Amino acid sequence: MSSEIVARIKHHLSSDPDRLALFAGQEVLTAGALLAQIEAAEARLRDKGSPDQVALALPTSVEALVLFIAALNVARNTIYFDPNWPAETQQRILNFVRPDLLIDQVAWTSLRGGDAPEGDAHYTCFTSGSTGLPKGCLRHESSWLASFEADQPFSEVTAQSTILVAGSFAHSLFTYAAIRGLVAGAKIALLPNFHPGALLRQIEQHEQAMLFAVPTQLDALVNAAKGTYPNLSKVLCTGSKLAPHLAAKVKGRFPKADLIEFYGTSELSYVAARPVQQDDAASLVGKPLSPVQIEILNEEGQPVPPGETGQVFVQSPLAFKTYLTEAGQRDMPNRISVGDTGFVDAQGNLHLVGRADRMFTVSGRNVAPEEIEAALQKLPYVAHAAVWGKSDPKRGHQIVAALQLETTQSRAQILSDLRPHLTPYLMPQYLFAAGDWPYTSSGKTDLQKLNAQWQANQLQELT
């Protein structure tokens, strides 16, 4: 078993073994020391019988990164579990993923494995699990290699870069960030947990620093910042739509950083990208990356003209191969949709409107909650917003909005401030304030938990 990704990483590490390659708190490793740890981990895996499928359930750390790279080079499928899953969730996933070896913080446990994917190295990550049991997304390493090449015109990663990794390896973005940097010969700075103050200190310490982040992290980061930070050269944002007001704050705190938004998912990898500009439409996510083809289809599966909204379908060598679920494996067709709706403008740019599975009707009109959320987040005192429909026998649904407010506001004031940004039929009928905003493990709003709080009367209705 051999991995092209690992071969490239080892080439960079061996070519200059004395350079500093990895920073993790007080721990600093040279390239040679990191290479030695990887090869020692490979030897230990081979001593365990070179398992075909290795599952890691470890927090972000040097050990976790070393074992991930070693497993890519020894096993056919390297699987990353969220170490914070409840025991019941982990066991259910073990039952259908069936690795030969589980490595967690307690032990290396040999298991009765299942059939590994054929061919060279594979990697399996999991969706966030905001609704139901997480699904495994299995991809061949060639999709990662294609992603590295496709993102380079935007990311511009070089051997002089320092990649800041400030999230759990259970989230595929942060695994990608670490491997992306090492494959390019860049330095890596690992933060075991996301903490805005610690991340700002890392930004100050490293020149040509590049940050891979999700919008919720950027929001916390700019709110914690006390001044400007010129050392940051790139901010690469993905995971959910970047709100214009947040983009403006990022540009203010990191004045020399190019702000790049990528549209992508765990399943699709990167789909489209754009350098963020002040006057961009809130829906814009950019042009498809060079090997990616996008189609917008209506409910009958027919292409729609430019400017017309439909479901987004993607054909891409960057995409994953198979879902792994309790119901079995589900191989993907050449053309994939993850449920996003949007349109392509006359210039070939992709715009996102929302998610097909979140849409509801109001008086016969389709409503995309994301449009209302984006309007609410334009208000300077709204930190976060989530919208859904409440069943109504006359109108189909009434619009419910949950908000996290930075200052106390009345319902009347919020609606007054919102009117310039929304057509009348999109105005919420109910407004609620939430205290602690719930997130999934991937940093997105946990809509399932927020809706459950609303149904349990745990949110404060604004009057």
MARGU-424832 format. One record per residue (C-alpha): residue number from 0; x, y, z. Coordinates in nm, 4 decimals. Each point is the difference from the previous one (the first is absolute). Layout:
{NUM,{X,Y,Z}};
...
***
This chain:
{0,{0.0000,0.0000,0.0000}};
{1,{0.1357,0.3443,-0.0825}};
{2,{-0.1371,0.3522,-0.0140}};
{3,{0.0989,0.2713,-0.2473}};
{4,{-0.0942,0.2604,0.2621}};
{5,{0.2372,-0.1526,0.2542}};
{6,{0.2759,-0.0315,-0.2607}};
{7,{-0.0219,0.3739,-0.0662}};
{8,{-0.0013,0.0822,0.3714}};
{9,{0.3061,-0.2175,0.0614}};
{10,{0.1820,0.1580,-0.2945}};
{11,{-0.0332,0.3465,0.1548}};
{12,{0.0868,-0.1196,0.3509}};
{13,{0.3125,-0.1877,-0.1114}};
{14,{0.1301,0.2724,-0.2322}};
{15,{0.0654,0.2438,0.2879}};
{16,{-0.0162,-0.1966,0.3266}};
{17,{0.1243,0.2850,0.2213}};
{18,{-0.2684,0.2534,-0.0875}};
{19,{-0.2824,0.0645,0.2460}};
{20,{-0.3068,-0.1772,-0.1341}};
{21,{-0.2641,-0.0351,0.2715}};
{22,{-0.1096,0.2206,0.2901}};
{23,{-0.2476,-0.1205,0.2625}};
{24,{-0.0049,0.2103,0.3158}};
{25,{0.3402,-0.0392,0.1646}};
{26,{0.0891,-0.2923,-0.2264}};
{27,{0.2069,0.0791,-0.3085}};
{28,{0.1164,-0.2689,-0.2432}};
{29,{0.2574,0.0183,-0.2744}};
{30,{-0.0784,-0.1603,-0.3316}};
{31,{0.2337,-0.2870,0.0826}};
{32,{-0.1631,-0.0610,0.3374}};
{33,{-0.3481,0.0013,-0.1541}};
{34,{0.1132,-0.2459,-0.2683}};
{35,{0.1443,-0.2306,0.2658}};
{36,{-0.3297,0.0027,0.1924}};
{37,{-0.1978,-0.0825,-0.3145}};
{38,{0.2257,-0.2920,-0.0879}};
{39,{-0.0099,-0.1300,0.3582}};
{40,{-0.3810,0.0100,-0.0109}};
{41,{0.0016,-0.1861,-0.3326}};
{42,{0.2211,-0.2691,0.1527}};
{43,{-0.2364,-0.0363,0.2948}};
{44,{-0.2992,-0.0355,-0.2339}};
{45,{0.1814,-0.2681,-0.1962}};
{46,{0.0771,-0.1787,0.3259}};
{47,{-0.3776,-0.0082,0.0542}};
{48,{-0.0326,-0.1938,-0.3254}};
{49,{-0.0328,0.2934,-0.2455}};
{50,{-0.3738,0.0402,0.0575}};
{51,{-0.2058,0.0805,-0.3080}};
{52,{-0.2219,0.2519,0.1779}};
{53,{0.1186,0.2230,0.2862}};
{54,{-0.2378,0.2221,0.1979}};
{55,{0.1396,0.2897,0.2020}};
{56,{-0.2001,0.1573,0.2828}};
{57,{0.2490,0.2588,0.1228}};
{58,{-0.0057,0.3730,0.0736}};
{59,{0.2150,0.2277,-0.2143}};
{60,{0.3629,-0.0587,0.0974}};
{61,{0.3406,-0.0877,-0.1410}};
{62,{-0.0719,-0.3662,0.0774}};
{63,{-0.3289,0.0107,-0.1910}};
{64,{0.1608,0.1608,-0.3046}};
{65,{0.2900,-0.2474,0.0013}};
{66,{-0.2336,-0.2998,0.0288}};
{67,{-0.2262,0.1324,-0.2745}};
{68,{0.2928,0.0324,-0.2418}};
{69,{0.1406,-0.3388,0.0994}};
{70,{-0.3380,-0.1682,-0.0446}};
{71,{-0.0373,0.1519,-0.3484}};
{72,{0.3218,-0.1781,-0.0959}};
{73,{-0.0812,-0.3373,0.1594}};
{74,{-0.3785,-0.0499,-0.0097}};
{75,{-0.2407,0.0035,-0.2919}};
{76,{-0.2467,0.2209,0.1868}};
{77,{0.0805,0.2524,0.2735}};
{78,{-0.3121,0.1028,0.1909}};
{79,{-0.0285,0.2994,0.2326}};
{80,{-0.2545,-0.0224,0.2814}};
{81,{-0.1077,0.2937,0.2141}};
{82,{0.1534,-0.0714,0.3445}};
{83,{-0.2956,0.1824,0.1574}};
{84,{-0.2648,-0.2358,-0.1354}};
{85,{-0.2053,-0.1698,0.2728}};
{86,{0.0939,-0.3647,0.0483}};
{87,{-0.3295,-0.1129,-0.1557}};
{88,{0.0614,0.2066,-0.3153}};
{89,{0.3543,-0.1313,-0.0361}};
{90,{-0.1158,-0.3594,0.0398}};
{91,{-0.2742,0.0378,-0.2613}};
{92,{0.2515,0.1422,-0.2457}};
{93,{0.2537,-0.2728,0.0795}};
{94,{-0.2701,-0.2537,-0.0860}};
{95,{-0.0290,0.1182,-0.3600}};
{96,{0.3501,0.1401,-0.0695}};
{97,{0.1666,-0.3101,0.1503}};
{98,{0.3664,0.1041,0.0300}};
{99,{0.2693,-0.2531,0.0873}};
{100,{0.1608,0.2341,0.2530}};
{101,{-0.1371,0.2795,0.2209}};
{102,{0.2516,0.2441,0.1491}};
{103,{-0.1301,0.2299,0.2711}};
{104,{0.1511,0.1740,0.3021}};
{105,{-0.0218,-0.3204,0.2040}};
{106,{0.1227,-0.2829,-0.2215}};
{107,{0.0639,-0.1554,-0.3408}};
{108,{-0.2889,-0.2459,-0.0270}};
{109,{-0.0066,-0.2736,-0.2642}};
{110,{-0.3481,-0.0659,-0.1370}};
{111,{-0.1659,-0.2376,-0.2427}};
{112,{0.0226,0.2110,-0.3117}};
{113,{-0.2078,0.0071,-0.3150}};
{114,{0.0836,0.0296,-0.3665}};
{115,{0.2397,0.2831,-0.0808}};
{116,{-0.0356,0.2025,-0.3211}};
{117,{0.2075,-0.1243,-0.2905}};
{118,{0.2944,0.1922,-0.1423}};
{119,{0.2412,0.2415,0.1627}};
{120,{-0.0460,0.2211,0.3043}};
{121,{-0.3492,0.1150,0.1024}};
{122,{-0.1203,0.2377,0.2696}};
{123,{-0.3378,0.0102,0.1766}};
{124,{-0.1360,0.3025,0.1829}};
{125,{-0.3498,0.0557,0.1378}};
{126,{-0.2703,0.2568,-0.0499}};
{127,{-0.0754,0.2234,0.2960}};
{128,{-0.3031,-0.1981,0.1114}};
{129,{-0.2245,0.3008,0.0602}};
{130,{-0.2943,-0.2249,-0.0927}};
{131,{0.0315,-0.3644,0.0958}};
{132,{0.2989,-0.2348,-0.0008}};
{133,{0.3121,0.1275,-0.1803}};
{134,{0.0677,-0.1502,-0.3434}};
{135,{0.3435,-0.1082,-0.1142}};
{136,{0.1359,0.1638,-0.3161}};
{137,{0.2623,-0.2240,-0.1612}};
{138,{0.2363,0.1524,-0.2542}};
{139,{0.3072,-0.1157,-0.1909}};
{140,{0.3147,0.1987,0.0685}};
{141,{0.0044,0.1040,-0.3669}};
{142,{-0.2947,0.2308,0.0806}};
{143,{0.2131,0.1761,0.2616}};
{144,{0.2917,0.0321,-0.2403}};
{145,{-0.2356,0.1470,-0.2585}};
{146,{-0.1356,0.2399,0.2646}};
{147,{0.3518,0.1179,0.0888}};
{148,{0.0638,0.0844,-0.3653}};
{149,{-0.3395,0.1638,-0.0487}};
{150,{0.0207,0.2263,0.3065}};
{151,{0.3564,0.1194,-0.0685}};
{152,{-0.0968,0.3011,-0.2170}};
{153,{-0.1908,0.1319,0.3035}};
{154,{0.1931,-0.1358,0.2995}};
{155,{0.3511,0.0471,-0.1427}};
{156,{0.1542,-0.2317,0.2620}};
{157,{0.3811,-0.0071,-0.0179}};
{158,{0.2857,-0.1449,0.2043}};
{159,{0.0283,0.3417,0.1682}};
{160,{-0.3612,-0.0100,0.1266}};
{161,{-0.1072,-0.0874,0.3530}};
{162,{-0.3378,-0.1732,0.0098}};
{163,{-0.1996,0.0697,0.3167}};
{164,{-0.2139,-0.3026,0.0920}};
{165,{-0.2513,0.1080,0.2643}};
{166,{-0.2636,-0.2707,0.0106}};
{167,{-0.0710,-0.3671,0.0544}};
{168,{0.1334,-0.2544,-0.2478}};
{169,{-0.3494,-0.1504,0.0217}};
{170,{-0.0977,0.2926,-0.2262}};
{171,{0.1396,-0.0764,-0.3451}};
{172,{0.0969,0.3651,-0.0606}};
{173,{0.2691,-0.0090,0.2681}};
{174,{0.1377,-0.3378,-0.1034}};
{175,{0.0129,0.1384,-0.3525}};
{176,{0.1787,0.3168,0.1170}};
{177,{0.2749,-0.1929,0.1790}};
{178,{0.0598,-0.2459,-0.2835}};
{179,{-0.0273,0.2779,-0.2598}};
{180,{0.2823,0.1881,0.1688}};
{181,{0.2295,-0.2991,0.0488}};
{182,{-0.0424,-0.1125,-0.3628}};
{183,{0.1170,0.3479,-0.1087}};
{184,{0.2948,-0.0013,0.2445}};
{185,{-0.1560,0.2717,0.2177}};
{186,{0.0256,0.0316,0.3773}};
{187,{-0.2975,-0.1044,0.2127}};
{188,{-0.1208,0.1588,0.3233}};
{189,{-0.2474,-0.2234,0.1871}};
{190,{-0.2378,0.1312,0.2640}};
{191,{-0.1549,-0.2878,0.2000}};
{192,{-0.3200,0.2020,0.0440}};
{193,{-0.1341,0.3111,-0.1626}};
{194,{0.0614,0.2929,0.2337}};
{195,{-0.0065,0.3503,-0.1531}};
{196,{0.2702,0.1419,0.2265}};
{197,{0.2377,-0.2898,-0.0598}};
{198,{-0.0588,0.0189,-0.3747}};
{199,{0.0684,0.3754,-0.0065}};
{200,{0.3303,-0.0627,0.1789}};
{201,{0.0929,-0.2591,-0.2630}};
{202,{-0.0832,0.2496,-0.2757}};
{203,{0.2372,0.2511,0.1597}};
{204,{0.2830,-0.2558,0.0255}};
{205,{0.0064,-0.1297,-0.3589}};
{206,{0.0711,0.1876,-0.3206}};
{207,{-0.1995,-0.0887,-0.3124}};
{208,{-0.2585,-0.1665,0.2220}};
{209,{-0.3037,-0.1541,-0.1712}};
{210,{-0.3204,-0.0851,0.1801}};
{211,{-0.2561,-0.2600,-0.1071}};
{212,{-0.3191,0.0795,0.1924}};
{213,{-0.3789,-0.0172,0.0122}};
{214,{-0.2080,0.3183,0.0427}};
{215,{-0.0818,-0.0639,0.3668}};
{216,{0.3731,-0.0082,0.0777}};
{217,{0.0599,0.3217,-0.1915}};
{218,{-0.2821,0.1669,0.1891}};
{219,{0.1543,-0.0948,0.3354}};
{220,{0.3458,0.1003,-0.1224}};
{221,{-0.0899,0.3523,-0.1123}};
{222,{-0.1983,0.0584,0.3190}};
{223,{0.3025,-0.0996,0.2117}};
{224,{0.2490,0.2076,-0.2025}};
{225,{0.1118,0.3270,0.1582}};
{226,{0.1893,0.1456,-0.2938}};
{227,{0.1168,-0.0969,-0.3469}};
{228,{0.2142,-0.3013,-0.0906}};
{229,{0.2138,0.0539,-0.3103}};
{230,{0.1742,-0.3407,0.0156}};
{231,{-0.3011,-0.1867,-0.1326}};
{232,{0.0349,-0.0350,-0.3771}};
{233,{-0.3047,-0.2141,-0.0854}};
{234,{-0.3353,-0.0834,0.1524}};
{235,{-0.1590,-0.2998,-0.1711}};
{236,{-0.3617,-0.0272,0.1101}};
{237,{-0.2409,-0.2858,-0.0652}};
{238,{-0.2626,-0.2088,0.1794}};
{239,{-0.2948,0.2381,-0.0334}};
{240,{-0.0792,0.3254,-0.1782}};
{241,{0.2172,0.2953,0.1020}};
{242,{-0.2212,0.2951,0.0976}};
{243,{0.1045,0.3371,-0.1505}};
{244,{0.0127,0.1745,0.3384}};
{245,{0.2361,-0.2690,0.1328}};
{246,{0.2194,0.0269,-0.3097}};
{247,{0.0327,0.3746,0.0639}};
{248,{0.1081,-0.0630,0.3597}};
{249,{0.2596,-0.2569,-0.1115}};
{250,{0.1478,0.2438,-0.2512}};
{251,{0.0158,0.2670,0.2692}};
{252,{0.1884,-0.2149,0.2531}};
{253,{0.2286,-0.1712,-0.2535}};
{254,{0.0710,0.2771,-0.2514}};
{255,{0.2710,-0.1834,-0.1980}};
{256,{-0.1833,-0.3310,-0.0257}};
{257,{-0.1680,-0.1101,-0.3201}};
{258,{-0.3448,-0.1243,0.0969}};
{259,{-0.1052,-0.2989,-0.2124}};
{260,{-0.3380,-0.1693,0.0299}};
{261,{-0.0282,-0.3604,-0.1170}};
{262,{-0.3342,-0.1678,-0.0533}};
{263,{0.0297,-0.3688,0.0726}};
{264,{-0.1162,-0.2854,0.2190}};
{265,{0.1462,-0.3097,0.1640}};
{266,{-0.1359,-0.1981,-0.2932}};
{267,{0.0933,0.2269,-0.2902}};
{268,{0.3255,0.1561,0.1231}};
{269,{0.0387,0.3451,-0.1580}};
{270,{-0.2495,0.0980,-0.2698}};
{271,{0.0376,0.3753,-0.0553}};
{272,{0.2101,0.2844,0.1381}};
{273,{0.0325,0.3765,-0.0039}};
{274,{0.2220,0.2743,0.1409}};
{275,{-0.2482,0.1887,0.2184}};
{276,{-0.0770,0.3573,-0.1084}};
{277,{-0.1955,0.2616,0.1914}};
{278,{-0.2784,0.0397,-0.2566}};
{279,{-0.0586,-0.3728,-0.0658}};
{280,{-0.3568,-0.1256,0.0118}};
{281,{-0.0713,-0.1867,0.3245}};
{282,{-0.0918,-0.3128,-0.1990}};
{283,{0.3222,-0.0116,-0.2062}};
{284,{0.2422,-0.2903,0.0548}};
{285,{0.2119,0.0417,-0.3136}};
{286,{0.0948,-0.1874,-0.3126}};
{287,{0.0316,-0.3788,-0.0088}};
{288,{0.3557,-0.1268,0.0431}};
{289,{0.1651,-0.1060,-0.3248}};
{290,{-0.0844,-0.3760,0.0023}};
{291,{-0.3525,0.0487,0.1417}};
{292,{-0.3188,0.0098,-0.2076}};
{293,{-0.3238,0.1425,0.1431}};
{294,{-0.3575,-0.0405,-0.1198}};
{295,{-0.3117,0.1664,0.1411}};
{296,{-0.3023,-0.2257,-0.0458}};
{297,{-0.3699,0.0491,0.0662}};
{298,{-0.2336,-0.2474,0.1725}};
{299,{-0.0367,-0.1943,-0.3246}};
{300,{0.3780,-0.0402,-0.0270}};
{301,{0.0283,0.2437,-0.2917}};
{302,{0.2647,0.2757,-0.0251}};
{303,{-0.1227,0.3522,0.0737}};
{304,{0.1219,0.3197,-0.1711}};
{305,{0.2530,0.2380,0.1641}};
{306,{-0.1506,0.1917,0.2885}};
{307,{-0.2699,-0.2573,0.0743}};
{308,{0.0138,-0.1879,0.3317}};
{309,{0.0115,-0.3784,0.0179}};
{310,{0.1887,-0.2809,0.1715}};
{311,{0.3793,0.0036,-0.0333}};
{312,{0.1565,-0.3122,-0.1527}};
{313,{0.3755,-0.0543,-0.0194}};
{314,{0.2261,-0.2204,-0.2125}};
{315,{0.3520,0.0042,0.1405}};
{316,{0.3165,-0.2099,0.0380}};
{317,{0.0311,0.1630,0.3422}};
{318,{-0.3177,-0.1656,0.1331}};
{319,{-0.0333,-0.3020,0.2268}};
{320,{-0.0915,-0.3506,-0.1168}};
{321,{-0.2349,-0.1597,0.2501}};
{322,{-0.2244,0.0649,0.2997}};
{323,{0.0464,-0.2465,0.2871}};
{324,{-0.3192,-0.0300,0.2071}};
{325,{-0.1910,-0.2416,0.2213}};
{326,{-0.2064,-0.0875,-0.3081}};
{327,{0.3154,-0.0982,-0.1905}};
{328,{0.2287,0.1575,-0.2561}};
{329,{-0.1424,0.2415,-0.2546}};
{330,{0.2259,0.0709,-0.2957}};
{331,{-0.0347,0.3414,-0.1563}};
{332,{-0.1037,0.0687,-0.3597}};
{333,{0.2193,0.2200,-0.2174}};
{334,{-0.2348,0.2927,0.0643}};
{335,{-0.0492,0.0752,0.3711}};
{336,{-0.2254,0.2357,0.1948}};
{337,{0.0249,0.0548,0.3746}};
{338,{-0.3301,0.1896,0.0070}};
{339,{0.1168,0.3573,-0.0618}};
{340,{-0.2082,0.2311,-0.2164}};
{341,{0.1414,0.2875,-0.2009}};
{342,{0.0521,0.1537,-0.3432}};
{343,{0.2764,0.0862,-0.2430}};
{344,{0.0153,0.3617,-0.1150}};
{345,{0.0805,0.1257,-0.3491}};
{346,{0.3726,0.0144,0.0855}};
{347,{0.0100,-0.3669,0.1031}};
{348,{0.0138,0.0673,0.3738}};
{349,{-0.1823,-0.2333,0.2379}};
{350,{-0.2403,0.1502,0.2541}};
{351,{-0.1518,-0.1976,0.2889}};
{352,{-0.3585,0.0599,0.1094}};
{353,{-0.0437,-0.2663,0.2669}};
{354,{-0.0555,-0.3676,0.0631}};
{355,{-0.2802,-0.1897,-0.1650}};
{356,{-0.0719,-0.1892,0.3227}};
{357,{-0.0437,0.3240,0.1978}};
{358,{-0.2399,0.1741,-0.2372}};
{359,{-0.3654,0.0460,0.0947}};
{360,{-0.2982,0.1815,-0.1490}};
{361,{-0.1750,0.3170,0.1140}};
{362,{-0.3263,0.0787,-0.1799}};
{363,{0.1086,-0.2135,-0.2941}};
{364,{0.3458,0.1551,-0.0324}};
{365,{0.3197,-0.1956,0.0585}};
{366,{0.2057,0.1447,0.2850}};
{367,{0.3742,-0.0614,0.0429}};
{368,{0.0772,0.0570,0.3707}};
{369,{0.3575,0.0951,-0.0858}};
{370,{-0.1205,0.3153,-0.1774}};
{371,{-0.1755,0.1196,0.3165}};
{372,{0.2971,-0.1003,0.2169}};
{373,{0.2354,0.2028,-0.2206}};
{374,{-0.2273,0.3047,0.0297}};
{375,{-0.0202,-0.0328,0.3779}};
{376,{0.3775,-0.0263,0.0261}};
{377,{0.0357,0.3343,-0.1767}};
{378,{-0.1387,0.1606,0.3155}};
{379,{0.2957,0.1134,0.2125}};
{380,{-0.1372,-0.1457,0.3241}};
{381,{-0.0777,-0.3485,-0.1382}};
{382,{0.2885,-0.2415,0.0596}};
{383,{-0.1751,-0.3121,-0.1328}};
{384,{-0.3353,-0.0826,-0.1546}};
{385,{-0.1915,-0.3165,-0.0860}};
{386,{-0.3355,-0.0211,-0.1760}};
{387,{-0.2588,-0.2734,-0.0504}};
{388,{-0.3693,-0.0366,-0.0735}};
{389,{-0.2822,-0.0580,0.2459}};
{390,{-0.2954,-0.1870,-0.1532}};
{391,{-0.2992,0.2213,-0.0652}};
{392,{-0.3298,-0.1262,-0.1469}};
{393,{-0.0671,0.3186,-0.1999}};
{394,{0.3450,0.1091,-0.1225}};
{395,{0.1822,-0.3335,-0.0041}};
{396,{0.2585,0.1300,0.2441}};
{397,{0.0784,0.2980,0.2174}};
{398,{0.3619,0.1128,0.0268}};
{399,{0.1866,-0.0533,0.3272}};
{400,{0.3408,0.1616,0.0641}};
{401,{0.2346,-0.0782,0.2884}};
{402,{0.2673,0.2606,0.0672}};
{403,{0.3068,0.0466,0.2114}};
{404,{0.0056,0.3719,0.0769}};
{405,{0.3035,0.2039,0.0965}};
{406,{-0.2227,0.2711,0.1536}};
{407,{-0.3587,-0.0112,0.1277}};
{408,{-0.2520,0.0849,-0.2715}};
{409,{-0.3770,0.0022,-0.0214}};
{410,{-0.1974,-0.1929,-0.2581}};
{411,{-0.1276,0.3246,-0.1522}};
{412,{0.3503,0.1421,-0.0401}};
{413,{0.1359,-0.3161,-0.1635}};
{414,{-0.2869,-0.0161,-0.2490}};
{415,{0.0367,0.3700,-0.0779}};
{416,{0.3723,-0.0417,-0.0689}};
{417,{-0.0661,-0.3130,-0.2055}};
{418,{-0.2597,0.1469,-0.2404}};
{419,{0.2537,0.1608,-0.2392}};
{420,{0.1657,-0.3398,-0.0500}};
{421,{-0.2985,-0.2323,-0.0580}};
{422,{-0.3149,-0.0163,-0.2082}};
{423,{-0.3120,0.0084,0.2221}};
{424,{-0.0943,-0.3683,-0.0314}};
{425,{0.3448,-0.0987,0.1338}};
{426,{-0.0336,0.1986,0.3239}};
{427,{0.0007,-0.2279,0.3088}};
{428,{-0.3198,-0.0305,0.2017}};
{429,{0.1822,-0.1277,0.3107}};
{430,{0.3325,0.1138,0.1447}};
{431,{0.1821,-0.1827,0.2789}};
{432,{0.3277,0.0696,0.1816}};
{433,{0.2394,-0.2854,0.0748}};
{434,{0.2680,0.0102,0.2668}};
{435,{0.2816,-0.2417,-0.0779}};
{436,{-0.0027,-0.0613,-0.3740}};
{437,{0.0218,-0.3730,-0.0811}};
{438,{0.2531,-0.1271,-0.2553}};
{439,{0.0687,-0.3302,-0.1687}};
{440,{0.3519,-0.1468,0.0200}};
{441,{0.0775,0.1623,-0.3364}};
{442,{-0.0819,0.3483,0.1281}};
{443,{-0.3390,0.0436,-0.1672}};
{444,{-0.3164,0.1014,0.1817}};
{445,{-0.1596,-0.3092,0.1518}};
{446,{-0.3477,0.0537,-0.1415}};
{447,{-0.1334,-0.3217,0.1483}};
{448,{0.0971,0.1025,0.3537}};
{449,{-0.1233,0.3568,-0.0469}};
{450,{-0.3366,-0.1204,-0.1307}};
{451,{-0.0277,-0.2395,0.2944}};
{452,{0.0628,0.2892,0.2416}};
{453,{-0.2744,0.1996,-0.1722}};
{454,{-0.2475,-0.2869,0.0232}};
{455,{0.0860,-0.0434,0.3691}};
{456,{-0.0675,0.3733,0.0630}};
{457,{0.3642,0.0580,0.0937}};
{458,{0.0421,0.3056,-0.2237}};
{459,{-0.1129,0.3482,0.1049}};
{460,{-0.2696,0.1455,-0.2251}};
{461,{0.0646,0.3635,-0.0847}};
{462,{-0.2862,0.2437,0.0519}};
***
